[in-house]
Amino acid sequence: MPDWDDVVRIGSGLAGVEESTWYRTPALKVRGKGFVRLRTEDDGLLVVLCSTQEKEALLASGDAAFSTTPHYDGHGSVLVDLDRVDAAQLAELVEEAWRIKAPAALRT
């Protein structure tokens, strides 16, 4: 089961990523723009940026690793349960979130 250290390891392999905070929780940012963060330090949920289409697909999959709250309605963010998510899928989600926020010059 992945943890925050695994998220940091995945993110560290992407250009321009820095460990930071976002809404007072640990986060990864690219060029100062957040793309993944812990929702709180103790609930094991990540807030991961994604397209609204990807969010809908993840939620419709029925996989218990993915959820949302009314706070994120209409926003391209999905909650990812680190206790339930597959490590390979987590890596894909982190990389896709990075692609959403990374400037074109870093995505080459």
Buried (B, 14 or more C-beta within 10 A) or exposed (E): EBEBEBBBEBBEEBEBBEEEEBEEBBBBBBEEBBBBBBBEEEEBBBBBBBEEEBBEEBBEEEBEBBBBEEEBEEEBBBBBBBEBBEEEBBBEBBBBBBBBBBEEEBEE
